[in-house]
Amino acid sequence: MRPIIAISMISYSTFTLPNGLRAVHNYDPSTAMVAVNILYNVGSRDETPELTGLAHLFEHLMFGGSVNIPDFDAEIERAGGTNNAWTSNDFTNFYDVAPAANFETLLWLESDRMLGLSFSPRSLEVQRSVVIEEFKQTHLNRPYGDVAHRLRSLLYTEHPYRYPTIGKEISHIERVTLDDIKHFFYTHYAPNNAVIAFSGNVTLERAREGLERWFGPIPSRDIAPRLYQPEPAVESPRTLTVTGHVPQPLVVVAYPMAGYGGSGYVEADLLTDILASGRSSRFYRHLLMADPLFTEADASIAGSEEPGFLMLKGRLTDASPEAVSHAIDALNGHARALASAAGDGNTDFGGPVTGRELERALNRFDSNHRFSMLSYLSRAQELAMAEMHGEDINTRTDTYRAVTQERIIAAADTILNPSRACTLVYLPE
């Protein structure tokens, strides 16, 4: 029987402004700083197939000047703060950190760019050039840089997840107009499509007053509906072999799975930990340490809001067809052995998930969650995401600890279905 480990509760309050902006507040008097995090419910899944990369471009444009503030970064630095952002297929996130004494400066800055950007031709051209250069550096001119494009196009045929966040191709970014930018902004960047979270040395009263002062006057907006259809199920194995300027062969096997909160999502997250996290993991012991073919072996999940995928990945020392076939069999064999009915009786791949392996994965999750909550910036980001999901952050570890050995074996048996495997083989030219 697993021991019950008490987790220190995170104290927070929530409230919503009349314009629809949801707020989460965590008071931390142990620091002189404050973190402000704004999570917008917009990502690359909200783009049209003919004009991709807009959400990521907006991540950059949001720093290019707003209605009343021409230089966002300069004002942050003047307040003794720092800032950054990220974009995914599902969300766009902005965060600022500064001394708590300058808390309202952060609200002033964030509210002004939520109200409206400068929409200047110069800002668009500057940020367009930055994004195009990033596209080239990270996806075109880097070894394995186009793996996301290749794999997603193999897994998805209809859903916007079929292209990565940076966009399908550079030509889409090149032809974005100011009218495109304005339409995308006013149909997605709005108080009623966002969550703002505070963590640091700012009281609830001060946070509420500041939020009402700076964000209250911003009107709610009509948010563009998501009109795409669900991705059709993968009904037979798919394989794609490509070549490129890469130093070693790469094999990726992906299996469709549920999106966040769906059946088997938490179990899949734990499965990939059992397979590839730490030196006690199966991939490390049986592939990296015992099989000279592998120089890297990993497992992960996409972590997406809508149905995503569980991915097995390995880099190899040999590009021969026999070696590639052996690698695919090894990755699949060790993964499918986690399920009670998998492995076709081949004991070389081990048996189903053990209670000890599950406990180790749960303890790792528990530890990572605890340590992440020590940082006021991490707390602000996690609280924003929990509010976006309609969850209590204090129950997250309980959700994982509720997973049983039987549940994780059943999830492995369901997800790791050979008939739904999508395999990408990337060979050196």
N, C-alpha and C positions, 0 to 999 in steps of 0.2 A: 504494500500500500504506500502510495507516495505521500511524503510529509506535506502538510499545508504550511506554506511560507507566507507570513504576514507582510504586506506591502504598505509602505507609508502612503497615505492618501494625499493627493494633490488637491489643495483647496482652491476652488475657483468659483466665479459667479458668471452668469450669462444674462444678457438683456438684448433687446432688439429696438432699434430706432423706428419711428413711423415710416421712414422711407425704405425699410426692409433690411437695413444693414444689421447683421447679427454680430454681437460682440461677446468675447470671452475674456475675463480678467483674472489674473493670478497675482496676488500681492506677495512680494519677496523683500522684506526689509533687510535681509543679510547682504544685499548688494547696493551700490550707489548708482547702478545702471538700470536701464529699461530697454526691453525689446518690443518692437511693434511689428506685427506680422499681418499682412493682408493676403488672403487666399481667394483668388477669383475662380469661379466655376466655368473656366474656359480653357480649352487646350486645342491641340491639332485636330481632335475629332469634330470640332466645330467649324472647320474649314470646308470649302468645296473642293472636289477632286481636281478642278481646273485651276485652282489658285491655292496651293499649299504653302506652308511655312509662315503663314500670317501670325499665328499665335507666338511663335518664337521671335519673329521680327518685332512684334509688339513688346516683348520683354526688353528689347533694346530701345525701342522708341519711347518707352515710358521714362527713360532717363535723359531724353533729348530735349526736355523743356516742356512746361505746361503753360496754362493760360497766363498766370502771373509770375511764374518762376522760370527764368530762361536757363538756369544752370542748377539742376537738382543736386549733383555731386558736390558742387562748391558750397551750397547751403548746409549739406550734411556735414562736411568737413569743418565748416565754421562753427557748428554746434558740437564739435568733438566726437562725431559719430562715424559709423561705417554703414554700408548697405550692400545688398546683393539681391539676386533673383534667380529663379529657375522656372522652366516650362516643361510640361509633360504632355502626353497625349490627352490628358484629362483636365489638368489644372495649370494655372499660372500663379506663382507665389513671389511676393516681394517682402523683404524684411529689412528693418533698420535697427541699429543699436546706438544708444547715446547715453550720456549722463542723465539721470532721472530729472535733474533740474531743467533740462532742455526737452522734456517730454512733449510739450505743445509744439515745439518746432517740428518734430516728426509728424505730428498730426496735421500741421499746416502744409507740409510738403506732400504728404500722401493724399490729403483731401483735395489739393489743387490739381494733382494729376488724375484723380478720379473724376473731378469736375470736367476736365477737358484738357487735351494736349494742345500744344501750339500749332500742330499740323503744318509746320513750315516745310517747303520744298527742300531746303537745305538739310534739315534734320532727317528727312526721309532718305535723301541721297547718301548722307554720311552713314546712317545705320544700315542702309541697304548694302553699302560697300563692306561694312564690318561683317554682316551676316554672310554675304557671298564668300568673303575670305575665310570665315569660320567653316563654311560648307566645304570649301576646297581643302582646308587643312585637316579637318576631322573626318571627312567622308570620302574624299576623292584621292588625296595624296598621302594618306596614311595606310599602312598595311592593315588589311581587314576592315578598313573604314566603312566599306559599303555592306558589311554583313547585315546590319539592321535593315537596309533596303531589300537585300536579297531574301532574308528570312521572312520578313513581314509580307512581302509579295507572294511568298510560298504559302504562308498560313492563311492569309486573308485575300478574298477576291472581291468583296463588296464593301466591307466596313472601312471607315476612315483609318482604322489601325493598320491598314495595308501599307502606309508610308510612315517613316519616323517623324519625330517632332520638327526636325530642321527643314522638312519639306521633301517633296518627291524629286524635284530637280531645280537647278539654279534658275532656269528660265522663268519659273513661277515668281521668284523673288525679283527678278529683273523687271518684270512687267507690272508690278504692283503700283497702283496710282494713289494719289491723295484721296480720291473719292472712295476707293476700296478701303483705305485706312480709316476714314471717318465712319463709314458704314459699319465696319467690324467693331470699332471702338464703342459706338453708341448703341450697339445691340448686344454687347457682352460685358463691358466694363461699367458696372453700375452698382450702387449700394445694395440693391436687392438681388445681386448675383455674387455677393462676396461675404466673407467672414473676416473680421479683424480681431486679433488676439493681442493682449498685453501681458507681459510678465516682467516684474522688476519692482523697484522701490517707488511705486505709484499707487496710491490708495484707490479703492473702488469709486469713491465720491469724485476724486480728481479725474479719474479716467472717464467716468460718465459725463461729467461737466465738459471736459475737453472734447469728447466725441460729439456731444450735442452741439457744441459751438462750431466745430470745424466741419463735421460731416452731416449734421442735421439739415442744413439748407440744400444739400445736393438732391435733386429730384430722382425718384425711381424711374426706371426706363423699361421699355418693352424688350424682353430678352428673346433673341431669335430661337425658335424651336429647333430641336434636333430631328431632322426629317429622314435620316438614313435608316435603312432596314437592318435587322440583325444579320450577322454573318451566317451563311449556310453551314451546316455541320460538315466536318471533314469525314467522308465516308469510306475513303480508301487511302492507302499510304501514298505520300508524295515525296519525290526526290528531285533535287536540283544540284547539278555539279557545275562549278564555275572555276575559272582560273584567274590569277592576278599576280601582281608583284608582291608576293608574301614570302617570308623566310621558311615557313613550315606548313604542312597540310593542316587544315582545321576541319573538324567534323562537329556539326551541331544537329542534335535531334530534338525537335520540339513537339509537345503534345498539347492540344487545346484543353483548357480548363476553365472553371468558373471565374467570374470577376469578383471584386472585393465584396465580401459579405455573403457570397454564394456558397452553395454546398461544396465542401471539399477544399475551399480556399485556404483555411488555416492549416488543414492537414497537409496540403501541398507545400506550404511554406516550411512546415516542420520536416517534411520528407526531404526537401533539398538541403536542409541543415544536416540531416542524418547522412546524406550522401556525400556532402562536400565541405562541411564547415569544421575546420580543425584537423589535427593530426590523428584523431580517433575516428574520423569519418571513413566511410567505406571506399570512396574514390581514392583518398590519400593512401590508405593501407594496401588496397588491392590493385590500383592502377599506377599511381605515381611511384610507389615504393617497390612494387612487385612486377610491373610490366615495363620493360625498357622502351616500348613503343611510345608511351605517353610522357610528354614534358609538362603538360597541364591538363587537369581534369576538374570540371566545375559543374555545379547545378544551381539553378535559380528559377524564380518565377517572375513574370512580367509585372505583377503587382498593379494591374490596371483595374479601372472601375467596371468595365464591361468585360465579357469573356476574353481571357488572355491565354497564356501558355506557360507550361513548365518546360524548361530548357536544360538539356544535357550537352556539355561541350568538352572537347578534348583537342589538344594540339599534339601532333605526331612527329616522330623522327623519320618516318618512311612514307613516301607518297605512292607506293605500289598499290595496285588494286587489292591484293591480298591483305596488305596492312590496313588499308582503309576499311575493308570488310570486317577484319578482326576488331578494329576500334569501334565500329558501330555495334557489333555484337556484344563487345565488352561493356560499353556504356549502357545499352539497353538491358543486358543481362543482369548487371548489378542493380540497376534501378528496378526492374521488374521483379527481382528476387525479394524486394521489400513486401510484395503482396503474397498472400498465402498460396494463391493459385498460379503464380507466375514462375518463370524459370524452367518450365517444362521438365521438372525433375532433375535438372543439372545442378548438383550441389557445389560446383565450382564457383557459383555466384553467391553462395551463402543462403540464408533462410530469410523468413519474413522479419519485420521490425521487432526488435526485442524491447522488453520493458526498460532495460538499462539505456538503450539508445534513445528511446523516447524521453526518458527522464533527463538525459544529458542535453537534448535539444531544448527541452522546456526550461531547464536551468540557464542555458545560454541566452534564450529569449528574455527570461526574467532579469538576468544580469544586465543585458544590453539596455533593456527598458529602464531599469533603475538608474544606470549611469547617465543615460540620455536626459533623464529628468532632473539631474543635478544642475544643468545649464539653463539659465533663464531664457536664452534664445531657443534652445531645443524645446523647452516647455511651451513657448509661444507658438512655435510651428506645430507641435503635436496637438495642442489644444485647438488650434484653428482647424486642423484636419479632422479631429474628433467631432467638432461642432458641425463641420460640413457633412460628416457622415451621420450626424444625429446620435452620437455615442457618448457614453461616459468614459473618459480616459482611465478612470480608476478601475474599470472592469476589464481592461484589455488583457491583462495577464490572466485573469480568471477565465477568459474565453479560451486562451491557449491551454491552460491547465485542465480544462474540461475535456480535452481530447484524450481518448483512450487508445490503447494498443489496437483494439478491434476496429475503431474508427479509422485510424491511420492506415491499417492494412487494407481495409475496404476502399479507401480513397486511392491508394496506390493501384489497386486492382482495376478501378474504374478509369483513372486518368491515363495510366500507362498502357493504353490499349494499342497493340501493334497495328491494328487497322487504321489508326488515326495518326500514326507517326509521320511527321514532316521532317525530312532529312536534307540538310545542306552540306555539301562537300566542297570545300574551298582548297584548290590545289595550286602549288606554285607553277608559274609559267615555265 
